[in-house]
Amino acid sequence: MNRQIQSALTALGLDDHGGEWLRRVESANAGDIERALAEPPGSYRLDRLAALVSPAAKRRLEDMAAAARKLTVRRFGKTVRLYAPLYLSNYCVNSCVYCGFNRDTDAPRARLTPKEAAAEADVLAAAGFRDILLVSSEDREFITVDYLRELAGRLSGRFSSISVEIYQMAAEEYEALFAAGIDGVTIYQETYDRALYGRCHPAGPKSDYDNRLDAPGRIGSAGMREIGIGVLLGLGDWRIETLALAEHAYWLIKRYWKSHVSISFPRLRPAEGVDGSSFRQIPDAELVQMIAALRLCFSDVGLVLSTREPAVLRDRLIELGITKVSAASRTSPGAYTGRCGEAVRQFEVEDTRTASEVAAVIRSHGYDPVWKDW
């Protein structure tokens, strides 16, 4: 188990929302913000990021957004990558309190065989997608390494990039997936607040905070081309979560420099059997501040936005720093072909536009939609 990143987060008080960093964020003043903005774009220090996510920095949000836009164009060009998720199973052994796949939810379940999943992928390929994300709940009895290897073989001729978003695995399992043609793994810590993590994950293998935290390092050690991380916005204090997320990203970038690190910004969405009243939805302006602040600290990190967000906001964020978006997403197994009926969804999608409609909007902003990852 990797102790370095755990020790770093613990020492900073970030994995239990230590009060010192929260006080530093809340006490940032105009001079702190001015100094943070004056630093070279793309340079990371925890102090700098703390100033940029502070309440005081909201007054400079337009300046932050303009600088983030300029830096993104310089490093990525005027392009936005498109991808689509393909859900394989909604059977789950975990009890995550925010998820429609919670094992205690009494709702229709479904699993796709590799052949059925390939048929779903055919729909996505016909829509133009060449970048696909295979998503599954924690269903190890069915979604095995051999299952994923077989499916990757079926998809390899039609998709230039195949990645997965699944339960945490051992390093040798990630190595087997990489050898089979899967080149990226996304895994969210959900929250870096250790106590809150325990409350949100009361049962199942995912309840092991340290194993979850260590997974991106195992992904990097397996040689994966892409490591995707993120927090589920609405569980904890977004500002402190951003600091912890940045520390994790910085550690991964330094250690696994051959892999490309990306950060996602999933906000909580309504889901079957989930009482959303206890969660804190962060406002649009604060989501914009988080995205801009991270871009100003990490010039080469991919920033990813899903269809959890409304169309009007996604359209605005095209020019802020987002480099990759999903489109035409369905969040239950079999949803693209309709083969599984009313199988429970992980969450409700907000942006329901077709892939071609999303691509057209990207073009209207003067950017190129990129379907194929070269």
Secondary structure, 3 states (H helix, E strand, C coil): CCHHHHHHHHHHCCCCCCHHHHHHHHCCCHHHHHHHHHCCCCCCCHHHHHHHCCHHHHHHHHHHHHHHHHHHHHHHCCEEEEEEEEEEECCCCCCCCCCCCCCCCCCCCCECCHHHHHHHHHHHHHCCCCEEEEEECCCCCCCCHHHHHHHHHHHCCCCCEEEEECCCCCHHHHHHHHHCCCCEEECCCECCCHHHHHHHCCCCHHHCHHHHHHHHHHHHHCCCCEEEEEECECCCCHHHHHHHHHHHHHHHHHHCCCCEEEEECCECCCCCCCCHHHCCCCCHHHHHHHHHHHHHHCCCCEEEECCCCCHHHHHHHCCCCCCEEECCCCCCCCCCCCCCCCCCCCCCCCCCCCHHHHHHHHHHCCCEEECCCC
